[in-house]
Amino acid sequence: GLSVLFLVRAGLLVQTLRNLSNVDLGYNPDGLLQISIDTRASGYKQGQVGGVYNQLLARLHGIPGVRSATAIRNPLMRGAMSRAHYDIPGVELAPDETWDAAQVGSSFFDTMGIPLVSGRTFTDADATRDQFPVIVSESFAKRYFPGKDPIGVRLGRQQRTEIIGVVRDARLSGVRVPSGVFMYNLLEKEPDRINALEVRFSGDPAAVVPAIRAEIRQVHPRLLLSVTTMRRHIDDSIAKERMVAATSTFFSVLGLLLASIGVFGVASYAVTRRTNELGIRLALGASPGSVILESLRGTLVMF
């Protein structure tokens, strides 16, 4: 009985794993690479990172197969995003009410394939404006501007932050983290650090990745980096569920096998003890079917 329960649980875990693998992320992870870098540990200080970023983008866009590239301050699928809080006109917020936020490059949404719902996305010219543009998720707009158009609304006490666009909800922190209230800020012209580059490519990643590594080494030979497909990041983010499902399935099948061997052994022993009795019944005219049925009934009673 326990073996069957474990097998059922393993089946549920496998189904959960399948659901996580097929969850709608809000963007297309296929043909997407994440280059994790560490500009701070590599020795770059504020005032130097922007120049390195521009060099990296120029190098990446020159690689055959690379369609677009952008930056994000916190790597995706790592479960950690920045938190933000702005005063919203006409909305009463709790003093500690915050939401997930990310600093991204101007071509982030095109590179990721996150659809624009209304308004517009960032442009390079936004980095020179006096106002600070932000883009919010659909969940953000529905929560704080129900039935209203948030485009053009200015946030903050000085109202220098302006909502310029609304995009579709996307799972950026992890597969298990539901899409929700999210805000995107444009990466500063001179950021203090950049921890990841997102690259949209076509073709075989085995051909694109070595070229990417070679071009980045031309910019900084000792820049700390790793290049991984987004599909791999997604698989890694559900590795725990995958391991638990595999372990549960193994032990469930093993338990069921041992239980089956035990049942067979007991049944065989019971039939062996009644060999003479069964032979006499057959000799007295009992049908083979009734003898077999009686043996099965007696074996089942034992369990």
N, C-alpha and C positions, 0 to 999 in steps of 0.2 A: 504493500500500500504506500509506504513512504517512497519507494522507487518511482511509482506512478506519479505521486505528487511532485517529486523533484523533476520528473520528465515534463510535467505540465508547466512547472515554473520555468524550466529551461526554454520551453516553447514560447512562453510569454516574453522572456528576455530576448530571444532571437527576433520576435516580432517587434519589440521595442527598438532593437538595434536596426532592424530594417526600416522602421519609421524614421529614425534619426538620420539614416543614410539618405533617405529620400525627401527629407524636409525641405520646404521652399525657403531658401536663404535670402531671397530678394535680389539676387544677382547670380550671374553665371560663373561658377567656379572653374569650369573647363577652359583650358587655354589661359590660365591665370597663374602667374608666379609671384611669390612673395620673397623679396630679398631682405632678410633681416640684417641690419647694419648697426654699428655702434659708433657714432661720430664722436661722442664724448670720450669713450675709452680709447679711441684711436688718436686722441690728442687734439681734436678740433675744439675751439672755443667759440662763443657767440661772436659773430662778426666774420667768421670763417666758414660756417656751415652752409650759408646761402650760396656762396660761390662754388663750393664742392657739389652741392645739390644740382646746380645748373650745369656743371661739367658732366655729372653723372647722367642727367637727362639727355644732354646732347650726344653722349657716347651711346646710350641705350637706343635712342631713336635711329641711330645709324646702323644698327645690327639688322641684317636681313631676317624677317620673320617677326620682329617686334612692331606691333601696331600702335601701342601707346604706353606711357609710363607716368607714374605720379608718386607722390610721397604721402606718408601718414606718420604722425608722431608715435603712436602706439601700434605695434604689430597686431594684425587681425588674428582671431581665433586663439587668443592667449588669455581670455577671460578678464582682461584689465583694460578699462578705458578711463579717460579723464572724467571728472564731474564738473558741472557748471551750474550757475545760478544767476538769473537776471530778474530784475523787477519787470513784471508784465503789466502794462496799463489795463486797469479794470479787472484784474485777477488778484485775489488775495492768496498769497503763498505762505506756507509755513516758514518760519525763520530758517529751518534746516532742510527745506525742500530743494533737492538738486536732481539733475538728470545726467545721463551719459552724454559725453561729448567727445569729439575727435577733431584734431587739427589736420587738415588734408590739403593737398595740392590742388591747383585750379582745375586739372583734368581728372580728378578722382572719380567722378560719377561716370564719365565716359569710359574710363579704364575698367572700372568695376562692372559696368553695365547696370547700374542702379537707375531705374526709370525716373524721369522728372514728371511730377504730377501737375504742378503749376509754378508760374514764375520762371526763373532762370537759374542756371548754375553759375559757378564762379568763372571769372575771367582774370587774366593776368593784370588787367587794369584795376581790378578791385584792390590790389595790394597798395595802391597809391592814393586811395580815397580817404577822405577825412572820416567818413562813416565806416564802421566795421560791419561788413556783410556776414550774415549767417544763413544757413539753410537748415530746415527742420524736417523731421519725419512726419508721415501722415498721422501717426499716433500722437505726436506733439500737437499738431494742428487740431485734431479732434478733441484732445483733452483741454487745451487752453483757449481754443477759438471755435467752440462748437457752433456749426452753422454759419461761420463767418470766414472771410478771406483774410489770412494773416499776412499776405504780401504787403510790404510797405510799413508794417507795424514796427515801431522803434522800441527797443528794450533797454533796460538799465536806468539808473537814476539820472544819468545825463542824456539818455536817449541817443547814444551814439552808435548803438548796435541795431542794425536794420535787417529784418527778415526779407530775403530776396527770392526764396524758392522753397517749395515743398517737394520732397522726394518720397518714393516708396519705402516702407519699412524694410530694414535689412538686418540680418543676424551677423554682426561683426565681432562680437565678443566670443561666441562659441555656438555650436549647434544646439546645445541644450538651453541656451539663453534666449527666451522669446524676444521677438522684435517688439520694440516699445518706444517710449518717449526718447528722442535722440536729437542732438543738435550738432551741426558741422560748422566749424570755424575755418576760415582760410588760413593756411600756414603763413606765419609771419615772413616778411621779406628776409629778415635775418633771424631765423630761429636759433634757439640755444642748442637744439639737438634734433636729429631725425633718426628714428629707429627702424624704419621699414620703407621699402620701395615696392610698389605694386606694378607688375608688368603684364600687359595683355599681349599674347603672342599667337602666331599661327604656325602649324607644322609640328615637328617632333621636338619635344623639350630636350631630348638627348643631344640635339644639334644646337639648340638655342642657349642652353645653360652654360656650356664651356665658353661660348663667345661672350656671354654676359660677364662671366668671371674675368676673362682676359681684358675686356674693356675697363672694368672697374679697377683692375690692378694697374692699368695705365694711369688712372687718376691718383690712386694711393696704393702702393704695393702692400702696405701693411694694414689696410682697412679691414677691420673685423667684420666678416659677413658669412651668411649661409643662404643658399638659394634652394627653395622648396616649392613644389607645386601646391596650389591651394587645396587640391584634392587630398594631398598627403597631410596637410594641416587639419583638414576635416577628419580624416581617419584617425589621426593622433588624438584629436579632441574627444573621440568616443572610444579610445583604446581601453579604458576601464570597463565600459559596458561590454566590449567585445571579449575581453578576458574573462569576465564573470559569466557571460553566456556560454563561452567555450568550456570553461571549467564545470559549470552546472550540467551542461549536456553530457560531458564525459562521465561524470560520476553518476548521473541519472541512468545512462545506458549501462554502465558497469553494474550498478545496483540491480537494475532490471535483469541483466544477464545472470548475476549470482542468484537472484530469487528464482529465476526460471530453472537453473540447474538444481537448486534445492527442491523445487516442486517436482521436477522429473525424478530425482533420486528417491523422494518419499513415495511417490506414486509407484515407481518400479519396485520398491521394497514391499509395498502393500500388496501388489499383484503377485509378487513372487511367493509371499506367505500363503496366498490363497490358490496356488497352482493346483493342488490336489482337489480342493473343493470345486474349482471351475471345471476340472476334468470330469469329475463325477457328474456334475450338472449336464455337461454336454453328452455324456454317456447315457444319461437317463432321458434324453430327448429335448433338452433346452436348446433354443435357437442361439446361434452365435451372437446375433444382435442383442438379445436380451442379456446374455452373459456380459458382453462388453459394456452395455448400459449400466448394469448393476455394479460393475467394477468402477466405472467412472463416478457413479453416485457415491459409492463408499469412499473413494479417494477425495471427492469434493467435501464430504462431511467432515473429514479430518482438518480441513482448512476453514 
